[in-house]
Amino acid sequence: MLGPSSTSTVGTPLFTRSTAGPRASAADRPATFSSLRTRNFRIFLSGQLISNVGGWAQRIAQDWLVLTLTKSPTAVGVIVALQLLPSILFGPVGGLVADRFPKRTVLVCTQIVMGSCAGVLAVLTLTGTVEVWHIFAVAVVLGIAIAIDNPTRQAFVNEMVGPRLLRNAISLNSAAFQLGALVGPAVAGALISTIGIGAAFALNAMSFTVVLVALLRIRSSELQVTGAAVTAATTDDQPVSTAVELFGRPEMRWPTVLVAVFSIFTVSFPVTMAAFANGVFEVGAGGFALLTCALAVGSLIGSLSAARRVELRLRGLVGLAAGLAATQLVAAAAPGMAAFAVSLVAVGFCSVVFGVSANAGVQLAARDHNRGRIMGLYLLVVVGAGCVGGPLVGAINENLGPRYALLFGAIVPGLVTLVVGLRLARTAGIEVVPTLRRRFVVGSQQVRSRVVHPLGR
């Protein structure tokens, strides 16, 4: 586990047990599903998989219900904002709750609240008494539960599998989320068309039963709890001290900065895809669904690929960020529907590998006793950046077009990535321009030698 540090080099590992020693060999590299050997995580992930399907089904049903009742896309946006706002307001509080109390107990409570929200919507919809203000109220309660649930769940994964398998576990958790994104909307569509919108809410409510059973089956004796929970208020409880630690240590600061900048544009990516489907390619709802599936397929492949990585250094994270910017640039220039769909697979792949790496790096760099607060603040920054980017990306799509939205989403984060890379190189004492010049000269000499002596004589 990395400790506090006031300095960093390009070679600083984002997450390893030790900063010293050789890179992991192929034999030490975990298998794609190695974290599933841990009984607690295997049970936990099975519950999350069912819950993700139900959650995506509810998301589709909720948006469709609001649109049906109000005929206003703006009202759908308000619902999304009401669910995200509590994470911005109470993110650090949720992290503090995660550090002060047993995480499994906290998760049981949040899952009960979230399941109850789905149950209330199911009853109101099936009885025909639902009104828009009901959905607004439920969205606020659900958002508060999510603000506590997210940092707790992130920190709980580390307790189940330990630092060595954390990246693998985060990757598989992401894969479960992407599977839910593929299956959930299809299930929602089938239920809405055959039974009604309320059936999707009922399905989600029932899915929380599986999650609760999974949480109750987790053995506390097998959890890797290395730090005592905070039981009394200290100066470390203050959000300011948490922010100082998050942004004061390079191994946490740079991943947070990069993810936040990319989130400004990527969180609203569905809006841009919808604009491409309707305004550029004119393929309608069916085409939009195809583009969504392409992005989800790439994300799923990225999740499984990231599961096999053991460690990643800061310069490696910068490389992944540059790759994500490059794939968005390619997508912006895609000439047709087929090329755009293929580019979305690459975007989804790079986005998930980059996000998983940054998340794991911040978690493992955090100290045991305040990991929940660190993750709460990290998620606050990411969600807050997404909220800021929503209106911005929407305005770019509306006034300049979706290609420009992707273009800005590649250029702005790409420039920030370049600045971070140069800063890391300077910290490590690497002179970028002379190094590139030397490599260019050596490469040119090798090419000239092959031209003059093609047979190697």
JONORBEL-V689567 format. One record per residue. RES is the residue in one small letter. PHI is phi in whole degrees, -180 to 180 (999 if undefined). NEAR is the number of other ideal C-beta (glycine too) atoms within 10 Angstrom. Layout:
# JONORBEL-V689567
res: <RES & RES>
phi: <PHI & PHI>
near: <NEAR & NEAR>
This chain:
# JONORBEL-V689567
res: <m & l & g & p & s & s & t & s & t & v & g & t & p & l & f & t & r & s & t & a & g & p & r & a & s & a & a & d & r & p & a & t & f & s & s & l & r & t & r & n & f & r & i & f & l & s & g & q & l & i & s & n & v & g & g & w & a & q & r & i & a & q & d & w & l & v & l & t & l & t & k & s & p & t & a & v & g & v & i & v & a & l & q & l & l & p & s & i & l & f & g & p & v & g & g & l & v & a & d & r & f & p & k & r & t & v & l & v & c & t & q & i & v & m & g & s & c & a & g & v & l & a & v & l & t & l & t & g & t & v & e & v & w & h & i & f & a & v & a & v & v & l & g & i & a & i & a & i & d & n & p & t & r & q & a & f & v & n & e & m & v & g & p & r & l & l & r & n & a & i & s & l & n & s & a & a & f & q & l & g & a & l & v & g & p & a & v & a & g & a & l & i & s & t & i & g & i & g & a & a & f & a & l & n & a & m & s & f & t & v & v & l & v & a & l & l & r & i & r & s & s & e & l & q & v & t & g & a & a & v & t & a & a & t & t & d & d & q & p & v & s & t & a & v & e & l & f & g & r & p & e & m & r & w & p & t & v & l & v & a & v & f & s & i & f & t & v & s & f & p & v & t & m & a & a & f & a & n & g & v & f & e & v & g & a & g & g & f & a & l & l & t & c & a & l & a & v & g & s & l & i & g & s & l & s & a & a & r & r & v & e & l & r & l & r & g & l & v & g & l & a & a & g & l & a & a & t & q & l & v & a & a & a & a & p & g & m & a & a & f & a & v & s & l & v & a & v & g & f & c & s & v & v & f & g & v & s & a & n & a & g & v & q & l & a & a & r & d & h & n & r & g & r & i & m & g & l & y & l & l & v & v & v & g & a & g & c & v & g & g & p & l & v & g & a & i & n & e & n & l & g & p & r & y & a & l & l & f & g & a & i & v & p & g & l & v & t & l & v & v & g & l & r & l & a & r & t & a & g & i & e & v & v & p & t & l & r & r & r & f & v & v & g & s & q & q & v & r & s & r & v & v & h & p & l & g & r>
phi: <999 & -74 & -99 & -61 & -150 & -96 & -129 & -153 & -126 & -61 & -87 & -65 & -68 & -72 & -155 & -155 & -71 & -143 & -85 & -107 & 101 & -72 & -64 & -66 & -79 & -62 & -69 & -84 & -70 & -69 & -69 & -56 & -114 & -64 & -69 & -72 & -69 & -80 & -57 & -60 & -70 & -62 & -68 & -61 & -67 & -62 & -67 & -65 & -62 & -65 & -65 & -65 & -62 & -65 & -65 & -68 & -62 & -67 & -60 & -65 & -65 & -64 & -62 & -67 & -65 & -63 & -65 & -68 & -76 & -110 & 58 & -128 & -63 & -62 & -63 & -64 & -64 & -65 & -61 & -62 & -64 & -65 & -79 & -86 & -57 & -59 & -65 & -77 & -78 & -118 & -55 & -63 & -65 & -61 & -65 & -66 & -61 & -63 & -82 & -84 & -121 & -56 & -66 & -64 & -63 & -62 & -66 & -60 & -65 & -67 & -68 & -63 & -64 & -66 & -66 & -65 & -61 & -65 & -64 & -62 & -64 & -64 & -64 & -63 & -74 & -67 & -89 & 74 & -108 & -70 & -128 & -61 & -66 & -62 & -67 & -61 & -64 & -64 & -62 & -66 & -62 & -62 & -63 & -65 & -63 & -66 & -61 & -88 & -68 & -60 & -65 & -66 & -65 & -62 & -72 & -68 & -60 & -64 & -68 & -78 & -113 & 85 & -62 & -63 & -106 & -62 & -60 & -61 & -66 & -63 & -64 & -68 & -64 & -65 & -63 & -63 & -64 & -68 & -63 & -62 & -68 & -81 & -88 & -56 & -60 & -66 & -64 & -61 & -60 & -66 & -68 & -64 & -76 & -102 & -112 & 143 & -62 & -60 & -65 & -67 & -65 & -64 & -61 & -65 & -60 & -69 & -65 & -70 & -62 & -64 & -63 & -64 & -62 & -62 & -64 & -71 & -86 & -70 & -89 & -63 & -66 & -99 & -76 & -96 & -93 & -105 & -124 & -73 & -68 & -77 & -115 & -135 & -66 & -134 & -64 & -72 & -75 & -74 & -57 & -64 & -67 & -66 & -65 & -62 & -70 & -62 & -96 & -90 & -106 & -56 & -69 & -110 & -65 & -69 & -59 & -65 & -63 & -65 & -64 & -63 & -65 & -67 & -64 & -54 & -105 & -79 & -62 & -96 & -60 & -58 & -64 & -67 & -63 & -63 & -66 & -64 & -64 & -88 & -94 & -97 & -96 & 54 & -111 & 70 & -65 & -63 & -67 & -63 & -63 & -65 & -65 & -63 & -65 & -61 & -64 & -67 & -63 & -61 & -66 & -65 & -62 & -63 & -62 & -69 & -68 & -65 & -64 & -93 & -81 & -97 & -144 & -149 & -90 & -58 & -67 & -67 & -64 & -62 & -62 & -65 & -62 & -63 & -63 & -64 & -63 & -66 & -66 & -68 & -65 & -64 & -62 & -63 & -97 & -60 & -79 & -144 & -60 & -64 & -64 & -66 & -63 & -64 & -65 & -67 & -60 & -67 & -62 & -61 & -61 & -65 & -62 & -73 & -61 & -64 & -65 & -63 & -64 & -65 & -61 & -64 & -62 & -66 & -61 & -77 & -77 & -70 & -77 & -60 & -79 & -130 & -61 & -61 & -68 & -61 & -70 & -62 & -72 & -59 & -67 & -61 & -63 & -66 & -65 & -61 & -63 & -63 & -66 & -65 & -74 & -55 & -64 & -66 & -65 & -61 & -66 & -64 & -60 & -75 & -98 & -113 & 112 & -66 & -64 & -70 & -62 & -68 & -63 & -64 & -67 & -95 & -73 & -64 & -63 & -63 & -66 & -63 & -61 & -62 & -63 & -63 & -62 & -66 & -65 & -66 & -64 & -65 & -63 & -84 & 79 & -93 & -88 & -63 & -64 & -60 & -65 & -64 & -64 & -63 & -65 & -67 & -64 & -62 & -62 & -65 & -64 & -66 & -64 & -63 & -65 & -69 & -70 & -72 & -122 & -62 & -98 & 76 & -91>
near: <14 & 22 & 8 & 10 & 15 & 7 & 8 & 18 & 17 & 18 & 12 & 23 & 22 & 25 & 26 & 22 & 14 & 8 & 15 & 7 & 9 & 6 & 11 & 14 & 8 & 6 & 5 & 11 & 15 & 19 & 11 & 17 & 16 & 17 & 26 & 19 & 12 & 19 & 13 & 23 & 25 & 15 & 19 & 26 & 21 & 17 & 23 & 22 & 21 & 20 & 24 & 22 & 24 & 26 & 19 & 23 & 29 & 27 & 20 & 19 & 30 & 26 & 17 & 16 & 24 & 23 & 14 & 9 & 14 & 15 & 8 & 12 & 11 & 8 & 16 & 16 & 16 & 17 & 24 & 17 & 14 & 18 & 21 & 20 & 18 & 22 & 25 & 17 & 13 & 19 & 26 & 23 & 17 & 28 & 30 & 24 & 22 & 29 & 27 & 16 & 16 & 16 & 26 & 20 & 12 & 22 & 22 & 15 & 16 & 21 & 22 & 14 & 16 & 22 & 21 & 16 & 23 & 26 & 16 & 19 & 27 & 23 & 15 & 18 & 22 & 16 & 9 & 8 & 9 & 21 & 10 & 15 & 8 & 15 & 22 & 14 & 14 & 22 & 23 & 15 & 17 & 24 & 22 & 20 & 22 & 21 & 29 & 26 & 23 & 22 & 31 & 26 & 21 & 24 & 24 & 24 & 25 & 25 & 22 & 25 & 24 & 17 & 18 & 17 & 22 & 20 & 29 & 27 & 24 & 25 & 28 & 28 & 23 & 22 & 25 & 22 & 21 & 22 & 18 & 23 & 21 & 17 & 16 & 25 & 20 & 15 & 20 & 27 & 16 & 13 & 20 & 18 & 8 & 8 & 13 & 15 & 22 & 21 & 20 & 31 & 30 & 24 & 22 & 30 & 21 & 15 & 23 & 23 & 14 & 16 & 24 & 16 & 12 & 22 & 19 & 11 & 13 & 20 & 11 & 11 & 5 & 12 & 18 & 13 & 12 & 13 & 12 & 9 & 14 & 17 & 9 & 6 & 10 & 11 & 7 & 15 & 16 & 14 & 16 & 9 & 15 & 23 & 16 & 11 & 20 & 22 & 15 & 13 & 22 & 20 & 23 & 25 & 17 & 26 & 29 & 20 & 18 & 24 & 24 & 22 & 22 & 29 & 21 & 22 & 25 & 23 & 19 & 22 & 23 & 13 & 19 & 26 & 24 & 17 & 21 & 28 & 23 & 15 & 13 & 16 & 18 & 10 & 15 & 10 & 10 & 9 & 20 & 18 & 16 & 17 & 23 & 19 & 17 & 21 & 25 & 21 & 18 & 25 & 26 & 22 & 18 & 26 & 26 & 16 & 16 & 26 & 25 & 15 & 19 & 18 & 19 & 24 & 21 & 25 & 17 & 17 & 25 & 23 & 15 & 21 & 27 & 18 & 18 & 27 & 24 & 15 & 22 & 29 & 16 & 16 & 27 & 21 & 13 & 19 & 7 & 9 & 17 & 12 & 13 & 26 & 22 & 15 & 22 & 27 & 21 & 21 & 28 & 23 & 23 & 22 & 22 & 26 & 25 & 27 & 25 & 26 & 26 & 26 & 26 & 26 & 30 & 27 & 23 & 23 & 26 & 25 & 16 & 17 & 15 & 25 & 25 & 30 & 33 & 28 & 27 & 30 & 25 & 27 & 23 & 24 & 19 & 22 & 22 & 18 & 21 & 21 & 19 & 14 & 23 & 18 & 11 & 14 & 25 & 16 & 11 & 24 & 21 & 13 & 8 & 12 & 16 & 25 & 20 & 14 & 26 & 30 & 18 & 18 & 28 & 23 & 15 & 15 & 24 & 19 & 12 & 17 & 24 & 14 & 11 & 23 & 20 & 13 & 15 & 22 & 17 & 12 & 15 & 14 & 8 & 14 & 11 & 11 & 7 & 9 & 11 & 10 & 11 & 11 & 10 & 10 & 10 & 10 & 10 & 10 & 10 & 10 & 10 & 10 & 11 & 11 & 8 & 8 & 9 & 8 & 5 & 6 & 5>
